[in-house]
Amino acid sequence: MNFTDIIKEDCTLCAVEATSKKRILELLCSKAAETNDQVSTYNLLESLMLREKMGSTGIGNGIAIPHGRLTSTDKVMIVIATAQAPIEFDAIDNRPVDIFIALFVPEDQCQQHLSTLQSIAQVFSDKKMCKQVRKCDNSHELYQLLKSAAH
């Protein structure tokens, strides 16, 4: 599934203040929990931390795609955030991260999980797109930019 079909404006955060990996993950989970009453911030954070223990989801070039599987919901959720200042995230290129795309997928939707991750990676492998994402001044602008990436 194309991630631009899933994103919602109320799940985009622009220039958030976070100074640690744990804090940015908490912010992403908190925002996701606000939009789905089937999940809690704690459960979302637990799913991301479980995945991070297997290896960092920092894919390089200042981008991280933390993702987790959930048993408590049947909805796919994406939260996208940019950080005011890059955060140490144990990324594969050892560079700090300032673009975060958190993906939460129901446990029984493995294929959708993979295709959505692929869609995210494809959009964010475009250096020009990443530059534009980093220039966004507010959540609405970020949302509109990402929606336009689908077309």
C-alpha positions as CSV (number, residue, x, y, z in Angstrom):
1,M,0.0,0.0,0.0
2,N,1.2,3.5,-0.8
3,F,1.9,5.3,2.4
4,T,0.6,8.6,1.0
5,D,-2.9,7.0,0.9
6,I,-2.6,6.4,4.7
7,I,-1.2,9.6,6.1
8,K,-3.5,12.1,7.8
9,E,-2.8,15.7,8.5
10,D,-3.3,15.2,12.2
11,C,-0.5,12.7,12.2
12,T,2.2,15.0,10.8
13,L,4.4,16.9,13.2
14,C,6.8,19.6,12.1
15,A,9.9,20.8,13.9
16,V,9.3,18.9,17.1
17,E,11.6,19.4,20.1
18,A,13.1,16.2,21.1
19,T,16.7,15.5,22.2
20,S,16.8,11.7,22.4
21,K,15.7,8.6,20.5
22,K,13.4,7.6,23.3
23,R,11.7,11.0,23.4
24,I,11.0,11.2,19.7
25,L,9.6,7.7,19.8
26,E,7.3,8.7,22.7
27,L,6.1,11.7,20.7
28,L,5.4,9.6,17.6
29,C,3.5,7.0,19.7
30,S,1.6,9.6,21.6
31,K,0.4,11.3,18.4
32,A,-0.7,7.9,17.0
33,A,-2.6,7.0,20.2
34,E,-4.5,10.3,19.9
35,T,-6.0,9.1,16.6
36,N,-6.9,5.6,17.5
37,D,-8.7,4.6,20.7
38,Q,-7.8,0.9,20.2
39,V,-4.2,1.6,21.1
40,S,-2.2,3.2,23.9
41,T,1.0,5.2,23.8
42,Y,2.6,2.5,25.9
43,N,1.6,-0.4,23.6
44,L,2.8,1.6,20.6
45,L,6.1,2.5,22.2
46,E,6.6,-1.1,23.3
47,S,6.1,-2.3,19.6
48,L,8.7,0.2,18.4
49,M,11.2,-0.6,21.1
50,L,10.9,-4.3,20.4
51,R,11.8,-3.6,16.8
52,E,14.6,-1.2,17.6
53,K,16.2,-4.0,19.8
54,M,16.7,-6.0,16.6
55,G,18.5,-3.1,15.0
56,S,18.1,0.5,14.4
57,T,15.5,1.7,12.0
58,G,17.6,4.6,11.1
59,I,18.1,4.0,7.4
60,G,20.7,6.7,6.8
61,N,20.7,10.3,5.3
62,G,18.9,11.6,8.4
63,I,15.9,9.3,8.0
64,A,14.4,6.7,10.4
65,I,11.4,4.5,9.8
66,P,10.6,3.1,13.2
67,H,7.9,0.4,12.8
68,G,6.0,-2.0,14.9
69,R,3.2,-4.6,14.7
70,L,0.1,-4.5,16.8
71,T,-2.4,-7.0,18.0
72,S,-4.9,-4.5,19.3
73,T,-5.9,-2.8,16.1
74,D,-6.9,-3.5,12.6
75,K,-5.9,0.0,11.3
76,V,-2.6,0.9,9.7
77,M,-1.2,4.1,11.2
78,I,1.6,6.4,10.1
79,V,3.0,9.4,12.0
80,I,5.5,11.6,10.3
81,A,7.7,14.1,12.2
82,T,10.6,16.3,11.6
83,A,12.8,17.3,14.5
84,Q,14.0,20.8,15.1
85,A,17.5,19.5,15.5
86,P,18.9,16.1,14.4
87,I,18.8,13.3,17.0
88,E,21.3,10.5,17.6
89,F,19.4,7.4,16.5
90,D,22.1,4.7,15.9
91,A,21.4,5.0,12.2
92,I,23.3,2.7,9.8
93,D,25.4,5.6,8.5
94,N,26.0,6.9,12.1
95,R,24.5,10.2,11.3
96,P,21.8,11.9,13.4
97,V,18.2,11.7,12.2
98,D,15.7,14.6,11.7
99,I,13.0,12.9,9.6
100,F,10.9,10.2,11.3
101,I,8.2,8.0,9.7
102,A,6.6,5.8,12.3
103,L,4.5,2.9,10.9
104,F,2.2,0.7,12.9
105,V,0.6,-2.3,11.2
106,P,-1.8,-4.9,12.5
107,E,0.1,-8.1,13.2
108,D,-1.8,-10.2,10.6
109,Q,-1.0,-7.8,7.7
110,C,2.6,-8.7,7.1
111,Q,2.5,-8.2,3.3
112,Q,0.9,-4.8,3.7
113,H,3.6,-3.9,6.2
114,L,6.4,-4.7,3.7
115,S,4.8,-2.9,0.8
116,T,4.1,0.2,2.9
117,L,7.7,0.2,4.1
118,Q,8.8,0.0,0.5
119,S,6.6,2.9,-0.5
120,I,8.0,5.0,2.4
121,A,11.6,4.2,1.5
122,Q,10.9,5.0,-2.2
123,V,9.6,8.5,-1.5
124,F,12.3,9.3,1.0
125,S,15.2,8.0,-1.1
126,D,14.6,11.1,-3.2
127,K,17.1,13.7,-1.9
128,K,15.1,16.6,-3.3
129,M,12.0,15.4,-1.5
130,C,13.9,15.1,1.8
131,K,15.3,18.6,1.3
132,Q,11.7,19.9,0.8
133,V,10.5,18.0,3.9
134,R,13.2,19.6,6.0
135,K,12.2,23.1,4.8
136,C,8.5,22.7,5.9
137,D,7.5,25.3,8.5
138,N,4.3,23.6,9.7
139,S,2.4,20.4,9.8
140,H,-0.1,21.4,7.1
141,E,2.8,22.2,4.7
142,L,4.4,18.9,5.5
143,Y,1.2,17.0,4.9
144,Q,0.5,18.7,1.6
145,L,4.0,18.0,0.4
146,L,3.8,14.3,1.2
147,K,0.3,14.0,-0.3
148,S,1.7,15.5,-3.5
149,A,4.5,12.9,-3.5
150,A,1.9,10.3,-4.6
151,H,1.1,12.1,-7.8
